[in-house]
């Protein structure tokens, strides 16, 4: 598969991809609901319990294929996680986009008070053995940030600062001595990637799963607490206690925190032209990254 050039990734554009994908899969896209537009577009179908996931470009083909393999591995391991629709071929290439079909989780999105469930899932996930049915790639916490920056439609000064800072932090991260043993890592381990069904949590979104350092996963919630202000001190303490390790007490956390700030900001940056609110939030986050201080809590998206 060859990577495509960046194209507009809007609700209208992805709706057309959805319709074509569903037509090939024998599904009905009429009245489908757009759940999220970010790294991927997620649509909930109205006629069957299926969520359709559309990636931005064919550059993500290999990662999407890995995500499908990870879902099968987790199902075999009886790990609490969402799974693909097994009766459909996965993934499909549709109009220059990788497309996958997932079983709808009959439940609710995890909320801030469910933070102990996130910690418990990560603790269990990090204890899994390597899969034997496929090769789990080495985790790459930098790849998507690099791609986002390559196609960023933001002021040149902001783009240059992020690129320079990102390169500097990557070099520092490569020199860190990690206290935890390498393990499977989720790669995007925030609370929105947990759903609650029947009072129990399920892990979702496996595109970035690989073999690496658990500290990377733990730094997500820690950065949301320290830099973004998404969590209270007591909520973060619940998270750290439930996992059994507080990454903020490790000397290398400051480097991972700054990398995570850039990761969060470049994710938002993809939709900077979608609304004035997102553009304003991007500017606020850039001030935090430049100065090291947050004037107000970041807005979650």
GICORMO-V632347 format. One record per pair of residues at least 24 apart in sequence whose C-alpha atoms are under 7 Angstrom apart, sorted by sequence separation. I is the first residue (numbers start at 1). J is the second residue. D is the distance in whole Angstrom. If there is no record, write none. Layout:
BEGIN
i=I j=J d=D
i=I j=J d=D
END
This chain:
BEGIN
i=185 j=209 d=6
i=186 j=210 d=7
i=184 j=209 d=7
i=185 j=210 d=6
i=65 j=91 d=6
i=184 j=210 d=6
i=185 j=211 d=6
i=222 j=248 d=7
i=14 j=41 d=7
i=184 j=211 d=5
i=185 j=212 d=6
i=183 j=211 d=6
i=184 j=212 d=6
i=185 j=213 d=7
i=189 j=217 d=5
i=219 j=247 d=7
i=182 j=211 d=7
i=183 j=212 d=6
i=185 j=214 d=6
i=188 j=217 d=7
i=218 j=247 d=6
i=182 j=212 d=5
i=183 j=213 d=6
i=187 j=217 d=6
i=190 j=220 d=6
i=182 j=213 d=5
i=183 j=214 d=6
i=186 j=217 d=7
i=189 j=220 d=6
i=190 j=221 d=6
i=181 j=213 d=7
i=182 j=214 d=7
i=185 j=217 d=6
i=215 j=247 d=7
i=64 j=98 d=7
i=180 j=214 d=7
i=223 j=257 d=5
i=61 j=98 d=6
i=219 j=256 d=6
i=223 j=260 d=7
i=58 j=96 d=6
i=219 j=257 d=6
i=57 j=96 d=6
i=58 j=97 d=5
i=57 j=97 d=5
i=58 j=98 d=6
i=220 j=260 d=7
i=56 j=97 d=6
i=57 j=98 d=7
i=55 j=97 d=6
i=54 j=97 d=6
i=55 j=98 d=5
i=54 j=98 d=6
i=55 j=99 d=6
i=54 j=99 d=5
i=53 j=99 d=6
i=54 j=100 d=7
i=141 j=187 d=7
i=9 j=56 d=7
i=53 j=100 d=5
i=52 j=100 d=6
i=53 j=101 d=6
i=52 j=101 d=5
i=51 j=101 d=6
i=52 j=102 d=6
i=6 j=57 d=7
i=50 j=101 d=6
i=51 j=102 d=5
i=50 j=102 d=6
i=51 j=103 d=6
i=4 j=57 d=6
i=50 j=103 d=5
i=51 j=104 d=6
i=3 j=57 d=7
i=4 j=58 d=6
i=49 j=103 d=6
i=50 j=104 d=5
i=3 j=58 d=5
i=4 j=59 d=7
i=49 j=104 d=5
i=2 j=58 d=7
i=3 j=59 d=4
i=127 j=183 d=7
i=128 j=184 d=7
i=1 j=58 d=7
i=126 j=183 d=5
i=73 j=131 d=7
i=126 j=184 d=5
i=125 j=184 d=7
i=126 j=185 d=6
i=227 j=294 d=7
i=230 j=297 d=7
i=229 j=297 d=5
i=139 j=208 d=7
i=228 j=297 d=5
i=229 j=298 d=7
i=139 j=209 d=6
i=228 j=298 d=5
i=139 j=210 d=4
i=138 j=210 d=5
i=139 j=211 d=5
i=21 j=94 d=6
i=118 j=191 d=6
i=137 j=210 d=5
i=138 j=211 d=5
i=139 j=212 d=5
i=20 j=94 d=7
i=136 j=210 d=6
i=137 j=211 d=6
i=138 j=212 d=6
i=136 j=211 d=7
i=115 j=191 d=7
i=118 j=194 d=7
i=176 j=252 d=6
i=17 j=94 d=6
i=17 j=95 d=7
i=110 j=191 d=6
i=110 j=192 d=6
i=173 j=255 d=6
i=109 j=192 d=7
i=110 j=194 d=6
i=117 j=201 d=6
i=109 j=194 d=7
i=110 j=195 d=5
i=109 j=195 d=5
i=110 j=196 d=6
i=169 j=255 d=6
i=108 j=195 d=6
i=109 j=196 d=6
i=107 j=195 d=7
i=108 j=196 d=5
i=126 j=214 d=7
i=107 j=196 d=5
i=108 j=197 d=7
i=107 j=197 d=4
i=169 j=259 d=7
i=106 j=197 d=6
i=4 j=96 d=7
i=166 j=259 d=7
i=145 j=263 d=6
i=148 j=266 d=6
i=152 j=270 d=7
i=82 j=202 d=6
i=119 j=239 d=6
i=123 j=243 d=6
i=81 j=202 d=5
i=82 j=203 d=6
i=145 j=266 d=6
i=80 j=202 d=5
i=81 j=203 d=5
i=82 j=204 d=6
i=116 j=238 d=6
i=120 j=242 d=6
i=148 j=270 d=7
i=80 j=203 d=6
i=81 j=204 d=6
i=116 j=239 d=5
i=119 j=242 d=6
i=120 j=243 d=6
i=115 j=239 d=6
i=119 j=243 d=5
i=116 j=242 d=6
i=70 j=206 d=7
i=67 j=206 d=5
i=67 j=207 d=5
i=66 j=207 d=7
i=64 j=207 d=6
i=63 j=207 d=5
i=63 j=208 d=7
i=39 j=267 d=7
END
